[in-house]
Amino acid sequence: MAETAQQKREREHREDLQRLRGFRPIDDDFMRGLFQQNLPLAQFVLRIVTGKPDLVLTRCETQADMKRVTGARSICLDAYGTDDSGKIYNLEIQRSDLGADPHRARYHSSVIDVENLDAGQEFKELPDTYIIFITESDFYGEGQAVYQIQRMNLTTGKPFDDGTYILYVNGEYRGDDELGKLMYDFNCTDADDMNYELMAERTRYLKKDPEGVRMMCKAMEDMRDKARAEGKEEGREEGRTEGMNLFALLIKRLSELERTEDIERVAADAAYRNQLLAELSIQ
């Protein structure tokens, strides 16, 4: 017996609650909930990963959509913030190595640059940008806590100083320092096992407080609905393309057979069109 719409919603809600219990901060769905409207936590994490203990974050938003150039690929940033000196920070969680490809870091940097320089401004007014990938595995495999990437003048051996900084944070790092403890917390499912209270407090809220649980379940439901809508649209687009291809093949075949009257008829009669597709074994 097929489940009703209500039963489906209830089943999906139970599944969401089960998923929520297993979430870790390094899971991007959960990370967005951690930083949503939580400037102190975002600032705390950025201070540790950048090694800037005096960093003061003035703004931070999650799921920031950026697409200023028409026709260019848009990006949705996990966390996007600005400090009190105007420097910009993009913090991304990357579970797979594919998502941490250096070309992606380059593109994020370029899109943020375009977003932050208006017509009439001097190029030197571009703010410094920090693209930070926290990767679940050691992306470069050298056992380092953080890999700092910066352009340099290969001839002189000195930094290029264009204000672009890229950091890969090793999610496997467990050194006995602030970053090692933070990466341990990023991989915890239980707030009681975490080192830092700011991380633990927000995790408890999202996993145990009724309001936090509702927020996370709503986020998962929205993502599921979006995926379904995108799947349906993709299916419709594929269907339209397939239909047009079949129609073109039918017209070509009828032309070869010099069946001019049939060409005129299939353009307006869907039933007759399907009949001829079957008759001529076009599929």
C-alpha positions in Angstrom: 0.0 0.0 0.0 1.5 3.3 -1.1 2.1 5.8 1.7 0.0 9.0 1.9 1.4 12.5 1.6 1.1 12.9 5.4 2.8 9.6 6.0 5.6 10.6 3.7 6.1 13.9 5.5 6.2 12.2 8.9 8.7 9.6 7.6 10.9 12.3 6.2 10.7 14.2 9.4 11.8 11.2 11.4 14.7 10.7 8.9 15.7 14.3 9.3 15.8 14.0 13.1 18.0 10.9 12.7 20.3 12.8 10.4 20.5 15.7 12.7 21.7 13.5 15.6 24.6 12.4 13.4 25.6 15.8 12.1 29.0 17.3 12.8 30.1 20.9 12.3 32.2 19.8 9.3 29.0 18.7 7.6 28.2 21.7 5.4 24.4 21.5 6.1 25.0 21.7 9.8 27.8 24.3 9.5 25.5 26.8 7.9 23.2 26.4 10.9 26.1 26.9 13.3 27.1 30.3 11.7 23.6 31.6 10.9 23.1 34.8 12.8 26.0 33.8 15.0 28.7 36.4 14.5 30.7 35.5 17.7 31.1 31.9 16.6 32.2 32.9 13.1 34.7 35.4 14.5 36.0 32.8 17.0 36.6 30.2 14.2 38.2 32.8 11.9 40.6 34.0 14.6 41.9 30.5 15.1 42.2 29.4 11.4 43.8 32.7 10.3 46.0 33.0 13.3 44.6 36.5 13.9 43.6 36.6 17.6 42.5 40.3 17.4 40.3 39.8 14.3 37.0 41.7 14.8 34.2 40.5 12.5 31.6 43.1 11.7 29.3 41.1 9.4 28.8 37.5 8.5 26.1 35.8 6.3 25.6 32.2 5.3 24.4 31.0 1.9 25.5 34.2 0.2 24.6 34.1 -3.5 27.0 36.0 -5.8 26.5 36.6 -9.5 27.3 40.1 -10.7 28.4 39.2 -14.3 25.5 38.1 -16.6 26.0 34.6 -17.9 28.8 33.7 -15.4 28.5 30.8 -13.1 27.1 31.9 -9.7 28.4 30.6 -6.4 26.7 30.2 -3.0 29.2 30.9 -0.2 28.9 28.9 3.0 30.0 31.8 5.2 30.9 35.3 4.0 32.1 38.0 6.3 34.0 41.3 6.7 36.2 42.5 9.5 36.6 46.0 10.9 39.4 46.8 8.5 37.4 45.8 5.4 39.1 42.5 4.8 36.8 39.9 3.4 36.5 36.2 4.5 34.9 33.3 2.7 34.8 30.2 4.8 33.9 26.9 2.9 33.5 23.4 4.2 34.6 20.8 1.7 33.9 17.2 2.5 35.4 15.9 -0.8 38.7 16.6 -2.5 36.8 17.4 -5.7 35.1 20.3 -4.0 38.5 21.7 -2.9 40.0 21.9 -6.3 42.4 24.9 -6.5 40.5 26.2 -9.5 37.4 26.6 -7.3 39.4 28.7 -4.8 40.6 30.8 -7.7 37.0 31.3 -8.9 35.7 32.2 -5.5 38.4 34.8 -5.2 37.6 36.3 -8.6 33.9 36.4 -8.0 34.3 38.1 -4.7 36.7 40.6 -6.3 34.1 41.5 -8.9 31.5 41.8 -6.2 33.6 44.3 -4.3 34.7 46.8 -6.9 32.2 49.2 -8.4 32.5 51.3 -11.6 34.7 54.3 -11.0 36.7 52.7 -8.2 40.5 52.3 -8.4 41.9 48.8 -8.6 43.9 49.4 -5.5 40.6 49.8 -3.6 40.0 46.1 -3.8 39.9 44.7 -0.3 42.1 41.9 0.9 40.3 38.5 0.6 40.8 35.3 2.4 39.4 32.1 0.8 39.4 29.4 3.5 38.6 25.8 2.8 38.2 23.5 5.8 38.7 20.1 4.2 37.6 16.8 5.9 40.8 15.1 4.8 44.4 16.4 4.5 44.0 17.8 0.9 47.8 18.2 0.3 48.8 15.1 2.3 51.8 16.7 4.1 50.4 16.5 7.6 50.3 20.3 8.1 47.6 22.1 10.1 47.1 24.8 7.5 48.4 25.3 4.0 48.7 29.0 3.1 48.7 29.9 -0.6 49.7 33.3 -1.8 50.8 34.6 -5.2 54.5 35.4 -5.5 57.0 36.9 -8.0 59.0 33.8 -9.0 61.8 35.9 -10.3 62.5 37.8 -7.1 61.1 35.2 -4.8 59.0 37.8 -3.0 55.2 37.9 -2.5 53.2 39.5 -5.3 51.2 41.4 -2.6 47.9 41.5 -4.5 45.9 41.0 -1.3 44.7 37.5 -2.2 45.1 34.8 0.4 43.9 31.2 0.2 44.0 28.8 3.1 43.4 25.0 3.2 42.7 23.9 6.8 43.4 20.2 7.4 40.3 18.7 9.1 42.3 15.7 10.1 44.8 17.8 12.2 44.7 16.9 15.9 47.6 18.9 17.3 47.6 20.0 21.0 46.9 23.6 20.0 43.9 25.8 19.4 43.5 24.7 15.8 43.9 21.0 16.7 41.2 21.3 19.3 39.0 23.2 16.9 39.3 20.5 14.2 38.5 17.9 16.8 35.3 19.9 17.6 34.5 20.1 13.9 34.3 16.3 13.8 32.2 15.8 17.0 28.6 14.8 16.9 28.1 15.3 20.7 28.4 18.8 22.1 29.5 17.4 25.5 32.7 16.1 23.8 33.7 19.5 22.4 36.6 21.6 23.6 35.1 25.0 23.0 31.9 26.2 24.6 30.9 28.5 21.8 30.8 25.5 19.4 29.2 23.2 22.0 26.5 25.8 22.9 25.4 26.3 19.3 25.5 22.5 18.6 23.3 21.8 21.6 20.9 24.5 20.5 20.6 23.0 17.0 20.3 19.4 18.2 18.3 19.6 21.4 16.5 22.9 21.7 13.0 22.7 20.1 13.5 26.0 18.3 17.0 25.0 17.0 15.7 21.5 15.9 12.8 23.1 14.0 15.2 25.5 12.3 17.5 22.6 11.1 14.6 20.4 10.1 13.1 23.3 8.1 16.5 23.8 6.4 16.7 20.1 5.5 13.1 20.2 4.2 13.8 23.3 2.1 17.0 21.7 0.6 15.0 18.5 -0.2 12.2 20.5 -1.9 14.8 22.5 -3.9 16.5 19.3 -5.1 13.1 17.8 -6.1 12.2 21.0 -8.0 15.6 21.0 -9.8 15.1 17.4 -10.6 11.7 18.0 -12.1 12.9 20.9 -14.1 15.9 18.9 -15.4 13.5 16.1 -16.3 11.2 18.5 -18.1 14.2 20.0 -20.0 15.4 16.5 -21.0 11.8 15.7 -22.1 11.6 18.8 -24.2 15.0 18.1 -25.8 14.1 14.5 -26.6 10.7 15.5 -28.0 12.3 18.1 -30.3 14.9 15.5 -31.5 12.2 12.9 -32.3 10.1 15.6 -34.1 13.2 16.6 -36.2 13.9 12.9 -37.1 10.2 12.4 -38.0 10.2 15.5 -40.3 13.5 14.4 -41.9 12.1 10.9 -42.6 8.8 12.2 -44.0 10.8 14.5 -46.3 12.8 11.6 -47.5 9.6 9.8 -48.3 8.1 12.9 -49.9 5.1 12.8 -47.6 4.5 16.5 -47.6 0.9 16.4 -46.4 1.9 14.3 -43.4 4.6 16.9 -42.5 1.9 19.6 -42.3 -0.4 17.4 -40.3 2.1 16.2 -37.6 2.9 19.8 -36.8 -0.6 20.3 -35.4 -1.8 16.8 -34.5 0.1 15.2 -31.6 -1.9 11.9 -31.8 -1.0 11.5 -35.5 2.6 12.5 -34.8 2.9 9.6 -32.2 1.2 7.3 -34.7 3.8 8.0 -37.4 6.7 7.8 -34.9 5.6 4.2 -34.2 4.9 3.4 -37.8 8.3 4.6 -38.9 10.1 3.0 -35.8 11.5 6.4 -34.7 12.5 6.3 -31.0 
